[in-house]
Amino acid sequence: MDISNEAVLERMTLQATDPLSGNQYHLLYHPPMTEEIKQRLKVNPKYAEEAVMTQLAEYHAFREELVEYYPSAQRVNADQDTHTVFETLEALIVNPLPTCSSDE
């Protein structure tokens, strides 16, 4: 998936969970309905900015190797709204590219 670091940070670091209900929220895209819920939200440590930046650095360090290892991999522009990204992925799964059989 092709996505900017800024978009990854926005999507991941603004996630939080209500420990009472277990509901998950995103402070920008799906904020809690009340200030009371917002005050009790907890952020998973793996979504802290420093942890996400570490994961991004590791991804970028090995990205070229992955591209070389999977030369026919499909690339998806994930720097779009999540619904569009989902539809693109779904289309790739439902209508995969034809593959060459070993009999040819």
Sequence and secondary structure as in RCSB ss.txt:
>XXXX:A:sequence
MDISNEAVLERMTLQATDPLSGNQYHLLYHPPMTEEIKQRLKVNPKYAEEAVMTQLAEYHAFREELVEYYPSAQR
VNADQDTHTVFETLEALIVNPLPTCSSDE
>XXXX:A:secstr
 B  HHHHHHHHHTEEE TTT  EEETTTB  SSHHHHHH B  GGGSHHHHHHHHHHHHHHHHHHHHH TT   
 B SS HHHHHHHHHHHHHS      TT 
